[in-house]
Structure formats: structure tokens, C-alpha cells
Amino acid sequence: MSVDPTNSLTVRDNRTGAEYDIPITDGTIRAADLGQIKLPGDLSGLATYDPGFTNTASCRSSVTYIDGDNGVLEYRGYPIEQLAEQSTFLEVAYLLIHGALPTEAEYKNWEHHITFHTYVHENVKSFMQGFRYDAHPMGMLMASVGALSTFYPESVNIHDADNRNIQIIRMIAKMPTLGAWAFRHAQGKPYVYPDNNLSYTANFLSMLFKMSETRYHPDERIVRALDTLLILHADHEQNASTNAVRSVGSTQVDPYSAVASGVGALFGPLHGGANEAVLRMLKRIGSVENIPAFIEGVKAGNERLMGFGHRVYKNYDPRAKLIKKACDDVFEVTGVNPLLKIAQELEKIALNDEYFVKRRLYPNVDFYSGLIYEALQFPPEMFTVLFAIGRTPGWLAQWLELTTDKDQKIARPKQIYTGARGQLYVPQSQRWA
Ligand SMILES: CC(C)(COP(=O)(O)OP(=O)(O)OC[C@H]1O[C@@H](n2cnc3c(N)ncnc32)[C@H](O)[C@@H]1OP(=O)(O)O)[C@@H](O)C(=O)NCCC(=O)NCCS
């Protein structure tokens, strides 16, 4: 195939003097094209070394667009600000999965199906009740969503579009049930069954907080704020947990197992756990007077200002702006979290301090979300569960894209082997004699 000279890369291998023209497509070269760069006798050719995939595109995707320099986040081309302010989490889930906003009939049908599938098999309940009293809710969520594959063994037919669709509906419907039951378990309270007369988010709140009342009626402002938070977490292109879902999904396993791996990746403190660290930091600072000394410590490199900085956003994280707004709505109902004053003052000082300005460090999604979750009476272990429920449609949209992408193969990276070769095995009877 001839290579377009105006849109290609010419590479000269100084080991051999040979030159290669490699096509550039969408600002990338295919790593496999480097395989032709070989030494005589070399079979596999040149490869790239990229731990953590910091400069490697692993897929083509039309789900989420991020422009980190300008603080832009779009789902299927719709700016996050418009979705957070005007849409609902269920509609955003539809958008992510189906690629377009629903008509009225499509939305009603979607809402009906999701609502209809919120219940789980009774054996899931007894299975969850078997966890230790102090089990981390993320461990319970990961295990129970993975266990759903045993209740729906047909879910392994991932090449059947109707089958994929019903598993997607089931998972979006059941994640709040599993998450809420993990929460109730830790509190020693009875699990609450779904109330199908409530909206998706109101039902979630009911399963979390209902006690002896006949019907739980959450405050609409809280429902709206939590719905907004779920929208803000719904997708974030190829982050660590999405990469885990795609990587496990590339083996053609069922979607419950793939999403369980996403929950596992999200559990890690470098991914889903930062908002908890922000809360701990704010509590430790304790009062506004202590902020200057704290900032000096950060600038001296003693610690980081948690909730600031991002691998992709080198501008204000658009989600942080929207969460800040949601804070006002929640605090109107719950009363102001006293840590808010410290957070606002920290932000003001950091945004005007040369250290943070020069490094383009701005508040990220985690800076304010922990304050809201705490005001809503969630213990820190539940913060990541809320994130996982919000992220489920994103994981599934990316999984769906993967299963229908002809370019995709089983995820199987190369390695640079650094160990010993050709060792001679000496039997135990001789080595231990
Ligand atoms: C998110 C994060 C891991 C991104 O890291 P990264 O893209 O690898 O950026 P780096 O660690 O290379 O940081 C670049 C510079 O900014 C500094 N920096 C980054 N985040 C900082 C923070 N939160 N507080 C203070 N300094 C910070 C680094 O010390 C480094 O300074 P240097 O150039 O003088 O060495 C990082 O900003 C961080 O640790 N933030 C706090 C944790 C957090 O909020 N995580 C949630 C992310 S959604």
C-alpha cells in the first residue's frame, strides 16, 4: 500500500540505515506498523514501551470527548453542562448506550424496562447477607455484580444484540439495588426492596434510607443533586476502570464479569478514592486560619493538595464547577457542611498562587463531591459505590462499542523481558540435600 507523503512519518533506523514510511491516521501511527522495522533475523520487529498507556490510544470511540486543555467534556457530543443541568441520569444512560437522545416513546420504554428490572433474585440477597458485618461495600458490589452472571448464564451470548441489550438494562437497573444493600448490610439494617413507583434516583435513596415508613419520600432537591452527580460520573473515556472493562471484555466474557473488573479497578485509591482523601485533608486542616501553613507545606513538597490537578484536565475540571453548584442545593436541605468554608478558601488561595497557576492545577471532580456525600450521610466507603453506579452506563456503552468493533482483539500487551534465561533445573532432592 502506498503511503501519503503529506500525512506520514518517515523513520530512519540508525542500526541498519533503512527508512520506513508509516501512515498517520487521526494523529496516531499504528504500533503494529513499527513491527516492519527489524534487524536481520529479527522476527517480531520494533515495539513501543508505554507503561500505563500514557501515550497509546487503545481503541476508536464515539462515546465521550475530552479536551483537557480547555476543560471540555462531552457525552456523544453533548456538553456535560447541558446534560447535568437539563437532562436526567436515565436519559444520559440511554444517550451513552444508544448514541442518541431518546424520543418520548423510546424514553418511556427505557424507563419502564429499567424500573421493571430493579429487583434481584432472592438468592442474591442471601448471598450478600453472607458477607462479614464489616465488609467493604465495594467488595460486596464487585462480588455481587460478578455473581449476576451465574443468574443470567445466557449473558455469555455477547454476539446477540437482543441479549446484550437485556443484560445492559438489567445491570443499570440492579446496580443501585446491590449498592444500597451493601450500605444497609454495613449498618445492620434490613435490606429495602425497590419501590417501582419512584424515579431511578429516588428509588435508590429509598433503598438506602427507608425505615418503618410505608413509603419513603426523598426531598426533590436531594434527588436532583444525586441525579446530577450520577450524570457527572457516567463516563470519562479510557480511564483505568473503563480500560479494565474493555480489557476483560476483549476475552468475550459476559458483561457482568467485565463490569465486576471495572468495579475492582475503581476501588483503588488512585481512581475512585480521591474524594475520601479530600475529606480527610479538610478535617485535618480544621479551620481557615490553618490554610496558609498547609499551603506552604504543599508547596514545599510535603504533601499534595488533594482534589487538585488531573492527568487530563489542565484547566478547571468542568465536573467540579457543576458539583460546586450541586453543593448549594444539598446544603439548602441538610445545612452547610462546615468543611465547605475551608474548601472554598483553599480553592481561592490556590487559584491565585503561582505554584498552582504555573502547574495548571485546578479543582477536579473530587474536590467538592465528598462534601456532598458526607452531608447526605454517606460514610466514606460508600463514595466509590456511588461513583460505580454512575459509571455503569459508561462502562456498558464502552463494552458495547468493543463487542461490535471489528478492529478489536483480545487485549494482550507485549513485555520487555528482564529475567534470567536458560536456567538448569536441579531436582529438590539435590538442591535441598
Ligand atoms: C491527579 C494527579 C495524580 C495527576 O498527576 P500527573 O498528571 O501525573 O501530574 P504530576 O504528578 O506529574 O504533577 C505535575 C506537577 O504538579 C504538582 N502537583 C500535581 N498535583 C498536585 C497537587 N494536588 N498538589 C500539589 N502539587 C501537585 C507535582 O508535584 C508536579 O510538580 P513538579 O513539576 O514541581 O514536580 C495529581 O494531580 C494528584 O496527585 N492530585 C491529587 C490527587 C487527586 O485529587 N486525585 C484525583 C484525580 S481525579
The ligand as an SDF file (V2000), in Angstrom:
LIG
                    3D

 48 50  0  0  0  0  0  0  0  0999 V2000
   -4.2850   13.7340   39.6630 C   0  0  0  0  0  0  0  0  0  0  0  0
   -2.7590   13.6360   39.6660 C   0  0  0  0  0  0  0  0  0  0  0  0
   -2.3900   12.2150   40.1300 C   0  0  0  0  0  0  0  0  0  0  0  0
   -2.2420   13.9010   38.2520 C   0  0  0  0  0  0  0  0  0  0  0  0
   -0.8920   13.6650   38.2520 O   0  0  0  0  0  0  0  0  0  0  0  0
    0.0600   13.8820   36.9940 P   0  0  0  0  0  0  0  0  0  0  0  0
   -0.7170   14.2580   35.7970 O   0  0  0  0  0  0  0  0  0  0  0  0
    0.9180   12.6600   36.9210 O   0  0  0  0  0  0  0  0  0  0  0  0
    0.8640   15.1760   37.4160 O   0  0  0  0  0  0  0  0  0  0  0  0
    2.2680   15.1950   38.1700 P   0  0  0  0  0  0  0  0  0  0  0  0
    2.2160   14.2950   39.3590 O   0  0  0  0  0  0  0  0  0  0  0  0
    3.3200   14.9680   37.1360 O   0  0  0  0  0  0  0  0  0  0  0  0
    2.3350   16.6890   38.6730 O   0  0  0  0  0  0  0  0  0  0  0  0
    2.8580   17.8030   37.9290 C   0  0  0  0  0  0  0  0  0  0  0  0
    3.4000   18.8450   38.8970 C   0  0  0  0  0  0  0  0  0  0  0  0
    2.3180   19.3910   39.6710 O   0  0  0  0  0  0  0  0  0  0  0  0
    2.4930   19.0670   41.0620 C   0  0  0  0  0  0  0  0  0  0  0  0
    1.1920   18.6210   41.5530 N   0  0  0  0  0  0  0  0  0  0  0  0
    0.2870   17.8420   40.8840 C   0  0  0  0  0  0  0  0  0  0  0  0
   -0.8200   17.6950   41.6240 N   0  0  0  0  0  0  0  0  0  0  0  0
   -0.6170   18.3850   42.7660 C   0  0  0  0  0  0  0  0  0  0  0  0
   -1.3970   18.6020   43.9040 C   0  0  0  0  0  0  0  0  0  0  0  0
   -2.6320   18.0890   44.0070 N   0  0  0  0  0  0  0  0  0  0  0  0
   -0.8940   19.3360   44.9110 N   0  0  0  0  0  0  0  0  0  0  0  0
    0.3440   19.8590   44.7990 C   0  0  0  0  0  0  0  0  0  0  0  0
    1.1530   19.7100   43.7250 N   0  0  0  0  0  0  0  0  0  0  0  0
    0.6780   18.9700   42.7310 C   0  0  0  0  0  0  0  0  0  0  0  0
    3.5060   17.9600   41.1020 C   0  0  0  0  0  0  0  0  0  0  0  0
    4.2060   17.9520   42.3140 O   0  0  0  0  0  0  0  0  0  0  0  0
    4.3760   18.2990   39.9280 C   0  0  0  0  0  0  0  0  0  0  0  0
    5.2130   19.3690   40.3130 O   0  0  0  0  0  0  0  0  0  0  0  0
    6.7460   19.4310   39.8080 P   0  0  0  0  0  0  0  0  0  0  0  0
    6.6260   19.6420   38.3240 O   0  0  0  0  0  0  0  0  0  0  0  0
    7.3180   20.5720   40.5570 O   0  0  0  0  0  0  0  0  0  0  0  0
    7.3450   18.1100   40.1610 O   0  0  0  0  0  0  0  0  0  0  0  0
   -2.1680   14.6840   40.6320 C   0  0  0  0  0  0  0  0  0  0  0  0
   -2.5210   15.9700   40.2090 O   0  0  0  0  0  0  0  0  0  0  0  0
   -2.5660   14.4490   42.0760 C   0  0  0  0  0  0  0  0  0  0  0  0
   -1.9400   13.6520   42.7710 O   0  0  0  0  0  0  0  0  0  0  0  0
   -3.6400   15.1440   42.5690 N   0  0  0  0  0  0  0  0  0  0  0  0
   -4.1290   14.9390   43.8940 C   0  0  0  0  0  0  0  0  0  0  0  0
   -4.9660   13.6740   43.9710 C   0  0  0  0  0  0  0  0  0  0  0  0
   -6.3100   13.8300   43.3340 C   0  0  0  0  0  0  0  0  0  0  0  0
   -7.0300   14.7890   43.5370 O   0  0  0  0  0  0  0  0  0  0  0  0
   -6.6860   12.8190   42.5280 N   0  0  0  0  0  0  0  0  0  0  0  0
   -7.9780   12.7830   41.8620 C   0  0  0  0  0  0  0  0  0  0  0  0
   -7.8330   12.8600   40.4040 C   0  0  0  0  0  0  0  0  0  0  0  0
   -9.4420   12.9250   39.6330 S   0  0  0  0  0  0  0  0  0  0  0  0
  1  2  1  0
  2  3  1  0
  2  4  1  0
  2 36  1  0
  4  5  1  0
  5  6  1  0
  6  7  2  0
  6  8  1  0
  6  9  1  0
  9 10  1  0
 10 11  2  0
 10 12  1  0
 10 13  1  0
 13 14  1  0
 14 15  1  0
 15 16  1  0
 15 30  1  0
 16 17  1  0
 17 18  1  0
 17 28  1  0
 18 19  1  0
 18 27  1  0
 19 20  2  0
 20 21  1  0
 21 22  1  0
 21 27  2  0
 22 23  1  0
 22 24  2  0
 24 25  1  0
 25 26  2  0
 26 27  1  0
 28 29  1  0
 28 30  1  0
 30 31  1  0
 31 32  1  0
 32 33  2  0
 32 34  1  0
 32 35  1  0
 36 37  1  0
 36 38  1  0
 38 39  2  0
 38 40  1  0
 40 41  1  0
 41 42  1  0
 42 43  1  0
 43 44  2  0
 43 45  1  0
 45 46  1  0
 46 47  1  0
 47 48  1  0
M  END
$$$$
